[in-house]
Amino acid sequence: MKRLCCCFRRRIPKQFSENSPSQSSKVDMENPSEGNANNAFQSENLEENVRTMRNSSDSNIIHNHDFSRGLHSWHPNCCEAYVISAYSSSIEGNSPKPGTYAVITNRKEPWQGLEQDITSQVSTGSTYTVSARVGVSGALQGYADVLATLKLEYRNMDTSYLFIGRRSVLKDCWENLEGTFLLSTMPDRVIFYLEGPLPGVDLLIESVVVSCSSSSWCNSQSKGSPLFEEENIITNWKFDDGLNGWSGRGCKVVLHDTMADGKIVPQSGKLFASATERTQSWNGIQQEITGKVNRKLAYEVSAVVRIYGNNITNADVQATLWVQAADMREQYIGIAKVKATDKDWVQMQGKFLLNGSPSRVVIYLEGPPPGTDILLNSLVVKHAAKVPPSPPPVIEDVAFGVNIIANSDLNDGTNGWFPLGNCTLSVGTGSPHIIPPMARDSLGAHQPLSGRYILVTKRTQTWMGPAQMITDKVKLYVTYQVSGWIRIAPGPTSPQSVNVALGVDDQWVNGGQVEIRDDRWHEIGGSFRIEKQPAKVMVYVQGPASGIDFMVAGLQIFPVDRHARFKSLRRQTDKIRKRDIILKLSGSDSGSLLGTLIRVKQTQNSFPLGSCLMRTNMDNEDFVDFFVKHFNWAVFGNELKWYWTEAQQGNFNYKDADELLNLCTSHNIQVRGHCIFWEVENTVQQWIRNLSQSDLKTAVQNRLTGLLTRYKGKFRHYDVNNEMMHGSFYQDRLGKDIRADMFKTANQLDPSAILFVNDYHVEDGCDTRSSPEKYIEHILDLQEQGAPVGGIGIQGHIDSPVGPVVCSALNDLGILGLPIWFTELDVSSDNEHIRADDLEVMLREAFAHPAVDGVMLWGFWELFTSRENSHLVNAEGDLNEAGRRYLALKEEWLSHAHGHIDEQGQFSFRGFQGSYQVEIFSTKGKVIKTFAVDKGEEPLIISIDL
């Protein structure tokens, strides 16, 4: 469809006084292309739009819809607005018409715009049509999105937001934004507003029409009539029309009013459906929703389900979206999953978003074992309500660095402690007096420990140990560091794992783990955070096998002021990421340059900051635009993994990886290859699991040859055998040598690629299987077998990170002398400000450590990350606080300088590694040059020939 827009002509401004800025304002907008060949067609189209708006205005519920009365009835939302009266010519050659439009300026957030209260003008059960004439102006290039939104306020419920419509608007052009809305229940207050462009971009509004499809019917409706199903895109969502619109996906669908001799009845309504005679786990009930969902919009799904039959009491039920593109490419999107039972109905909730324009879309339920029926009482799919940004949590009176454990030094015996389970606690002496290193980095100078410890004996279960209640001492959203000394009594012949755990109501929280193989004292460290108010919090130490005595000394749990550490990290960053730079200017008139103004601007930091992306993301131009602007490295989420490239033996799919690689190459983005193999068994496709030993060995060789020959020289890194600390599928079947052989063969096939090990929970102290010590042993073992290990991958799926704990792991791994990368970093919190803090901790720790050579995020866009609440950009493209923090750090890590050339014809400054542009303002005019700063400790002299 051809985009039609009318570009603004120059206007003679006259401001209305109401809510206008104090300073004199003027808007000058000119047609960027005079004599447009499409003007005649645009004029005809525009005239039709004007006529339509004029006819609709008779039933328009918007007061002062064309701003002829200034801003009367309108209110700027946390910004400024004024109205301009002018003579405008919509299309060149037409006679000018008098008109007005509103300018919304000084916007600091995308949601800031112009609003009007329409509570008294709307009713439930009515469909309203919206048509607004909008534009944008200011510091932007290309298009900006303008959104029409309803804010729905309730007395006893959270405020919700209803999306109406969106329009991409070219700078200095008018566009029509259109949409519809319907209210199923009547809020206490209904606010219509226009929003959307990025901060700093002015929003322009010429007119707004909101009219009811049937004015007389609208006016006769009483408020509060529920028409919830008309918001829902699912046909016959509660089966009131039998099975109309529904079908079985590989099975039969049956309608019921009761089942199981009346023991199963609908939770709501009169009927429910069952998907029965299921022979595959993917069989279930389905409905086609093609044409009812729009790309780049988020939809929320809610279903009421249960299971029945086959002696299965509980099973996972999943809502899945099957999407087929115009080129017949298929995609399966997991929307939501719930543990369903045969006893009660349960609600399943989730969200999805389509990046591209599909030719077919089907939603269906699946999951339980064959022979088990899936019961469905209702299914709702509707545009997701706009969630307002979470405010920063209020955290008061936090005593950073103060231990919340009572009687930690045991000066009062075991007072404050109690045995968890049937074990015995006593006090002994002879434990370390020094603070454990990770805590020392957080606490700084500190009094020595007492040298006393708790001895735990007569243990009959692994969970038995010393415990303490700390319910009233823990503050929400505060990050706590855990530290202590642990020792086990002599005698055990196998390694023993010890864990500081927290019982938060009925939930287990990991505060740190350590594996002990001798009778020395060992440091234990970790961190945790609680984000929902608990009724009970207990800390306890557990872990060794029953019958094994152990000792605990100097246990501390203290809140960490993570921002206090940033000052020292900045100093360290300056030391390792910056370099002294001397610009030495020469040329025919270089002698006259003394005192000449010079300005240096860094255009890009060369430190690798990348992200995961998937083939489907390429279909969303907003995603691609953010990705190519803000990342310089990439890794594919699934498209290079063996289960993706050869899901069925002999059927290869490299198309997705090829297209992603082409995208990255076209934007000069380097790519990591993830991964050649994956050692965890449940990630290995079934046909590989079924192979004999000899056939498996052949398949492994074919995989190496096929992949690395095809992409030779195109991937800078490869994760050779993912998560070897947590799986052993290939080693169990092909012997220990197979791991080193994979590295050797990969290196032979593509010598240019750096070959990585890659694993998780290395940096957070919460998994003894992949502790830094174990990881070092693993790498050294591979190297002793001749494996050319060239890099260390730390995935970085971390919760409540604490700098000294992460840094300790990096220090340990750094002794190997290999480059360290965070390969899959993500942090998760419901509160986007806490998420931003977590992300800042990890990025600053990585950037300040000399052994770290790059950071990859495991996604940044909502619904396309591996963990919920880990995104930087919300599903429909709004930047959240975590995203803003990321961009702020990127800006902080750019160096800019200005000054004057000295008598030696030089200009000196200290800057980050990366690309620069320099401007020299001489008497003959401005000269622009570029240069690059690479890694090094010695001052870098850059010669610039003028």
VOLUM-891827 format. One record per residue (C-alpha): residue in three letters; x, y, z. Coordinates in steps of 0.25 Angstrom, whole numbers, plus 5000, padded with zeros to 4 digits. Last residue first. Layout:
ALAXYZ/...
***
This chain:
LEU518550765028/ASP519250635031/ILE518850575044/SER519850485052/ILE519250405063/ILE520250375075/LEU519750275084/PRO520250285099/GLU520750145103/GLU519750045110/GLY519049985098/LYS517749955092/ASP517350025079/VAL516950165076/ALA516450195062/PHE516450325054/THR515550415046/LYS515850555040/ILE514950675038/VAL515550815034/LYS514750945037/GLY515151065030/LYS516351135025/THR516651215038/SER516651075045/PHE515451005052/ILE516050865053/GLU514950755055/VAL515350615060/GLN514450485058/TYR514750365066/SER514650215066/GLY514950125078/GLN515750105090/PHE515350205101/GLY516050345102/ARG517150425109/PHE517450555103/SER518650635096/PHE518650735085/GLN519850765077/GLY520550865068/GLN521650885077/GLU521151015082/ASP519850955086/ILE518550935078/HIS517350985086/GLY516250915093/HIS515250805092/ALA514950665097/HIS513950555096/SER514150405100/LEU513050305099/TRP512750205111/GLU511750295117/GLU510850285105/LYS510850135105/LEU510550145120/ALA509350235117/LEU508950145106/TYR508850025116/ARG508250105127/ARG507150145117/GLY506850005114/ALA506749965128/GLU505850075131/ASN504850035119/LEU504950075104/ASP503650055097/GLY503649965085/GLU502349895086/ALA502849775094/ASN503549865104/VAL505049895101/LEU506149855112/HIS505649715115/SER505949625126/ASN504549625132/GLU504249485128/ARG505549395124/SER505949345111/THR505749475104/PHE504849505092/LEU503549535098/GLU504149665102/TRP505249715094/PHE506749715099/GLY507249575097/TRP508349485103/LEU509249605105/MET510649585099/VAL511849645107/GLY513349655102/ASP514749645105/VAL514749625120/ALA516149595126/PRO516449735129/HIS515249755138/ALA514549895138/PHE513649865126/ALA513149735132/GLU512849795146/ARG512249915140/LEU511349835131/MET510949735142/VAL510549845152/GLU509849925142/LEU508949815138/ASP508649785153/ASP508249935155/ALA507449935142/ARG506649815147/ILE506449885160/HIS505850005152/GLU505049915143/ASN504349855155/ASP503849715152/SER505349675152/SER506249585143/VAL507649595139/ASP508249545125/LEU509649515120/GLU509749405110/THR511249415105/PHE511949485116/TRP513349475110/ILE514649445116/PRO515949445108/LEU516949335112/GLY518149365122/LEU517849245131/ILE517949335143/GLY516749415139/LEU515849305143/ASP516049335158/ASN516049485156/LEU514749475148/ALA514049385159/SER514449485170/CYS513949595161/VAL512549535161/VAL512549515176/PRO513149655178/GLY512049725169/VAL510849665175/PRO509749615165/SER508349595169/ASP508049485159/ILE508949435148/HIS508849375134/GLY510349415132/GLN510749315121/ILE512249315125/GLY513049275112/ILE514449255113/GLY515349265101/GLY516349205092/VAL516249055095/PRO517148985085/ALA516948845091/GLY518248765092/GLN517848665103/GLU518548755114/GLN517748875108/LEU516448795111/ASP516848765125/LEU517248905128/ILE515948955123/HIS515148865133/GLU516048895144/ILE515849045142/TYR514349015142/LYS514348935155/GLU515149045162/PRO514149155156/SER512949075161/SER512149005151/ARG511648875158/THR511648955171/ASP510549045167/CYS510149175174/GLY511449255175/ASP510949355164/GLU512049355154/VAL512049215148/HIS510549195149/TYR510549155134/ASP511549095123/ASN512249125110/VAL513649065106/PHE514149155094/LEU514849135081/ILE515349255074/ALA515149245059/SER516249275049/PRO516649125048/ASP515349075042/LEU515348935039/GLN516648895046/ASN516148975059/ALA514748905058/THR515448765057/LYS516348795070/PHE515248855078/MET514348735075/ASP515448645078/ALA515648705092/ARG514148665095/ILE514248535088/ASP515448485097/LYS514548455109/GLY513748345102/LEU512748335091/ARG511448305098/ASP511648365111/GLN512548485106/TYR511448515095/PHE510348525105/SER511148585117/GLY510348705123/HIS510448815133/MET511948855133/MET512048825118/GLU511048935116/ASN511148965101/ASN512148885092/VAL512948965083/ASP512449105086/TYR512949165073/HIS513549305071/ARG513849405060/PHE512849335051/LYS512949365036/GLY514349305033/LYS513849175029/TYR512349175029/ARG512049055020/THR513248975024/LEU513048995039/LEU511648945038/GLY511748825029/THR513048775034/LEU512648785049/ARG511348725047/ASN511848615038/GLN512848575049/VAL511848575059/ALA510948485050/THR512048395048/LYS512248375063/LEU510848355065/ASP510748245054/SER511948175061/GLN511248185075/SER509848145070/LEU508848255067/ASN507548275075/ARG507948395082/ILE508348465069/TRP506948435064/GLN506348495076/GLN506948635076/VAL507948665087/THR507548775096/ASN507048675107/GLU508448615107/VAL509248735111/GLU510548735103/TRP510148835093/PHE510948835080/ILE511348935070/CYS510749055077/HIS510649175076/GLY511549235066/ARG511849385070/VAL511649495060/GLN512249625057/ILE511349735052/ASN511749815040/HIS510349855037/SER510249775024/THR510949655031/CYS509949655042/LEU508749645032/ASN509449545024/LEU509749455036/LEU508349455040/GLU507949415026/ASP508949305025/ALA508549255039/ASP507049245035/LYS507349175022/TYR508349075028/ASN507248965029/PHE507748825026/ASN506848705025/GLY507848585025/GLN507448535039/GLN506248625044/ALA506448745052/GLU507648775044/THR508048925045/TRP507048945057/TYR507448835066/TRP508948855062/LYS508948995067/LEU509249105058/GLU507749165057/ASN507549155072/GLY507749295079/PHE508749345068/VAL509949435074/ALA510249575070/TRP511349685072/ASN511349835070/PHE510049865077/HIS509249995079/LYS508850045065/VAL508849915058/PHE507949855069/PHE507049975071/ASP506749975056/VAL506549825055/PHE505549825066/ASP504749945060/GLU504849875046/ASN504149745051/ASP504249635041/MET505749615045/ASN505249575059/THR504749445053/ARG506149405050/MET506549415064/LEU507449515072/CYS508449505083/SER509149625087/GLY510549695086/LEU511449795093/PRO512849775088/PHE513849885093/SER514149975081/ASN513450095086/GLN512850175075/THR512750315070/GLN513750385079/LYS513750535077/VAL514950625077/ARG514850775075/ILE516050865072/LEU516051015073/THR517351075067/GLY518251135078/LEU519551105070/LEU519151065056/SER520051155049/GLY521251065048/SER520450955042/ASP520251035030/SER520750945020/GLY520350815028/SER520550755041/LEU519650725053/LYS520050625064/LEU518850575072/ILE519350515085/ILE518550405091/ASP518650355106/ARG517850225106/LYS516550175112/ARG515950035115/ILE516949985125/LYS517250105135/ASP515950185132/THR515150055135/GLN515950035148/ARG515550175153/ARG514150155148/LEU514050025156/SER514550095169/LYS513450195168/PHE512450085164/ARG512650015177/ALA511750115185/HIS510650085175/ARG510549945180/ASP510249985194/VAL510049845199/PRO509149795210/PHE509749695220/ILE509749545222/GLN510949495230/LEU511349355235/GLY512649375243/ALA512849225245/VAL512049095241/MET512548955245/PHE512148825239/ASP511848685244/ILE511548575234/GLY510448475238/SER509448515227/ALA510248565215/PRO510648705215/GLY509748805210/GLN509048905220/VAL509249045226/TYR507949125230/VAL507349255228/MET505849275231/VAL504849375225/LYS503449375228/ALA502149445224/PRO502849495211/GLN502649635204/LYS503049615190/GLU504349655184/ILE505349575192/ARG506849585188/PHE507949485189/SER509449485189/GLY510649385189/GLY511849335197/ILE512449225204/GLU513949225208/HIS514649095211/TRP515249045224/ARG516148925222/ASP515648775225/ASP515648735210/ARG514748715198/ILE513848835200/GLU512848885190/VAL512249025192/GLN510949085191/GLY510249215192/GLY508949285196/ASN508049195189/VAL506549225191/TRP505549115195/GLN504049155194/ASP503049115204/ASP503049255212/VAL504449295208/GLY505349185213/LEU506749235211/ALA507949145208/VAL509449155211/ASN509849025204/VAL510948915206/SER511348815196/GLN512248695200/PRO513348635192/SER513548485194/THR514348405204/PRO513648475217/GLY514548455229/PRO514948585235/ALA513948685239/ILE513448785229/ARG513848935229/ILE513049055225/TRP513449205226/GLY512449315223/SER511849415214/VAL510449455208/GLN510249585201/TYR508849645201/THR508149725190/VAL507049815195/TYR505749805187/LEU504949775200/LYS505549795213/VAL506049675222/LYS506149695237/ASP504749655241/THR504749515235/ILE506149485239/MET505949345247/GLN507149265249/ALA507649135246/PRO508849035249/GLY508848905241/MET507948785236/TRP507648785221/THR508448665218/GLN507748575228/THR508148495240/ARG509048605246/LYS509648565260/THR510648685260/VAL510748835256/LEU511848915261/ILE511649065261/TYR512949145261/ARG513749235269/GLY515049315264/SER514349445267/LEU514449505253/PRO515449625252/GLN514849765251/HIS514649825238/ALA515349915227/GLY514649895214/LEU513249835215/SER512949795200/ASP514349745196/ARG514549685210/ALA513249605208/MET513849535195/PRO515149515203/PRO514549445215/ILE514749535227/ILE515949495235/HIS515949425249/PRO515849285243/SER515249175252/GLY515949115264/THR514849115275/GLY513649025277/VAL512149055280/SER511048945280/LEU509848915271/THR509148775271/CYS508248715260/ASN506848665259/GLY506348775250/LEU506748915248/PRO507548945260/PHE507349075266/TRP508149205267/GLY507849335274/ASN508649295286/THR509649185282/GLY510749235291/ASP510649385294/ASN511949425288/LEU511549345276/ASP512149445266/SER510849435258/ASN510049465270/ALA508849515261/ILE509049515246/ILE508649645240/ASN510049685238/VAL510249835235/GLY510949865222/PHE509849965217/ALA508950005228/VAL507650025220/ASP506750135226/GLU505850145214/ILE505550075201/VAL504450125192/PRO504450045180/PRO504650125167/PRO503350135160/SER502850025150/PRO502550075136/PRO501050075133/VAL500549945127/LYS499849955114/ALA498749855113/ALA499049745103/HIS498249735091/LYS497249615093/VAL497249465093/VAL496249405103/LEU495949255104/SER494949185113/ASN494549055119/LEU495648965112/LEU495848825116/ILE497048745111/ASP496848595111/THR497948495115/GLY498248385105/PRO499548435100/PRO500348515111/PRO499948655114/GLY500448775105/GLU499548845095/LEU498648955094/TYR498449035081/ILE498549165074/VAL498549165059/VAL499149275050/ARG499149275035/SER499749375024/PRO500649445034/SER501149585034/GLY502449585042/ASN502849615056/LEU501649545063/LEU501549575078/PHE501149475089/LYS500649485104/GLY500349385115/GLN499249335125/MET498749205129/GLN497649195139/VAL497349065147/TRP496148975147/ASP496148875159/LYS496448725162/ASP496948665149/THR498148755150/ALA498848865141/LYS500248915143/VAL500249035134/LYS500949085121/ALA500849205113/ILE501049265099/GLY502049165092/ILE502249215078/TYR502349115067/GLN502849165053/GLU502649115039/ARG503249165026/MET502149155015/ASP502749275008/ALA501549355012/ALA501849325026/GLN501149215035/VAL500949235049/TRP500549125060/LEU500349195073/THR500449105086/ALA499649095099/GLN500248995108/VAL499748895118/ASP500748835127/ALA500248705134/ASN499548665147/THR498748545152/ILE498948455140/ASN498148325142/ASN497848325127/GLY496748425129/TYR496448575131/ILE497248705130/ARG496948855134/VAL496848985127/VAL496349135128/ALA497049215117/SER497649355117/VAL498449405106/GLU499049545105/TYR499449605091/ALA500549695088/LEU500549775075/LYS501649775065/ARG500849705054/ASN499349705055/VAL498449595060/LYS497049565055/GLY497349535040/THR497649385043/ILE497149345057/GLU496949195054/GLN496449115066/GLN497048995073/ILE496748885083/GLY497848785085/ASN498948685080/TRP500348725082/SER500648615092/GLN500248515082/THR499148405082/ARG497948495087/GLU496648425087/THR496048555094/ALA496148705093/SER495048745103/ALA494048855102/PHE493348945113/LEU491848985115/LYS490949065124/GLY491749185128/SER492849195138/GLN493649085145/PRO492948985136/VAL492548855143/ILE493348725146/LYS492848635157/GLY491548615149/ASP491748475147/ALA493148495141/MET492748605132/THR491748725131/ASP491248825121/HIS492148765111/LEU492548785096/VAL493548685089/VAL494748715081/LYS495448595074/CYS496948585071/GLY498048635062/ARG497848775065/GLY496348775068/SER495348885063/TRP494749015069/GLY494049125062/ASN492649075065/LEU492748965076/GLY491448995083/ASP491049145081/ASP491149175096/PHE492549105095/LYS493149205105/TRP494049275094/ASN493049265083/THR494049335073/ILE495349375080/ILE495749515076/ASN495249565090/GLU494849705092/GLU493449675088/GLU493449555098/PHE493549655109/LEU492249725106/PRO491849755120/SER490849865122/GLY491349965132/LYS490750095127/SER489450095121/GLN489350105106/SER488350195099/ASN489350295095/CYS490150195088/TRP488950145080/SER488650285076/SER490050315071/SER490250185064/SER491750165060/CYS492150255072/SER493050365068/VAL494450415073/VAL495050515064/VAL496350585066/SER496950705059/GLU498250765055/ILE499150705065/LEU500650715066/LEU501650645075/ASP502950705077/VAL504150605078/GLY505150625090/PRO504650495096/LEU504350395086/PRO502950395079/GLY501850325085/GLU500650405091/LEU499150445088/TYR498150435099/PHE496750395103/ILE496450395118/VAL495350305124/ARG495050315138/ASP494150235148/PRO494350115138/MET493150055131/THR493249915127/SER493349855113/LEU493849985107/LEU494049975092/PHE495150045083/THR495450075069/GLY496650125061/GLU497150225052/LEU498450315051/ASN498350405039/GLU499750465035/TRP500250605033/CYS501750615029/ASP502850695035/LYS503650575040/LEU503050445035/VAL501950385043/SER501750235047/ARG500350225052/ARG499750145064/GLY498350115069/ILE497450095080/PHE498350035092/LEU497550025105/TYR498250055118/SER497950005132/THR497950075145/ASP498049975156/MET496649945163/ASN495849995175/ARG495450135170/TYR495650105155/GLU496450185144/LEU496450155129/LYS497550225121/LEU497150215106/THR498250225096/ALA498550275082/LEU499950255078/VAL500950335069/ASP502150255064/ALA503350335058/TYR503850325044/GLY505150375038/GLN506150465045/LEU505850525058/ALA506150655065/GLY504850735064/SER503550715057/VAL502450615057/GLY501050605051/VAL499650565054/ARG498150565048/ALA497350485057/SER496250385054/VAL495650295065/THR494450205063/TYR493650165075/THR492950035077/SER491850035088/GLY491549935098/THR491950015110/SER491750165110/VAL492550295106/GLN492350445107/SER492350465122/THR493750395123/ILE494350475112/ASP495550545119/GLN496450605109/GLU497950575107/LEU499150635100/GLY500550565100/GLN501550495110/TRP501650345108/PRO502950355100/GLU503650425112/LYS504350565114/ARG503450645105/ASN503750795104/THR502750805093/ILE501250775089/VAL500950865077/ALA499450885074/TYR498850915061/THR498051025055/GLY497451055041/PRO497151165030/LYS497051105016/PRO498051135005/SER497651114991/ASN498250994985/GLY499450994976/GLU500350924985/ILE499650834994/SER499150855009/SER499351005008/SER499351065022/TYR498951195027/ALA499251195042/SER498851185056/ILE499751115065/VAL499351045078/TYR500151025091/ALA500650905099/GLU501650875110/CYS501950745117/CYS501550655128/ASN500250615121/PRO499750735113/HIS498250765116/TRP497150785106/SER495750845109/HIS496150985103/LEU497450975097/GLY497251085087/ARG495751105084/SER495951065069/PHE496750945074/ASP496150855063/HIS495450755073/ASN494950865083/HIS494150755091/ILE494350615086/ILE493050535086/ASN492950555071/SER491550525065/ASP491450655056/SER493050645055/SER492850515047/ASN492450595034/ARG493550695035/MET494550575038/THR494050505025/ARG494150635017/VAL495550665021/ASN495950515018/GLU495350525004/GLU496050655002/LEU497350595006/ASN497250474996/GLU496950574985/SER498150654989/GLN499050534990/PHE498650494976/ALA498950634970/ASN500250644978/ASN500750504974/ALA501850564965/ASN502350644976/GLY502750784972/GLU503650824983/SER504250724992/PRO504650745006/ASN503350825008/GLU503650925018/MET503350935033/ASP503651065042/VAL503051065055/LYS503251185064/SER503251205079/SER503451325088/GLN503851285102/SER502851255113/PRO502251135107/SER500751125104/ASN499851075114/GLU498651165109/SER499251285102/PHE498951245088/GLN500151265079/LYS500151335065/PRO501051265055/ILE501251295040/ARG501351155034/ARG502351095024/ARG501650985018/PHE501550845024/CYS501650725016/CYS500450635013/CYS500550495014/LEU500150375006/ARG500850235008/LYS500650144996/MET500050005000/
***
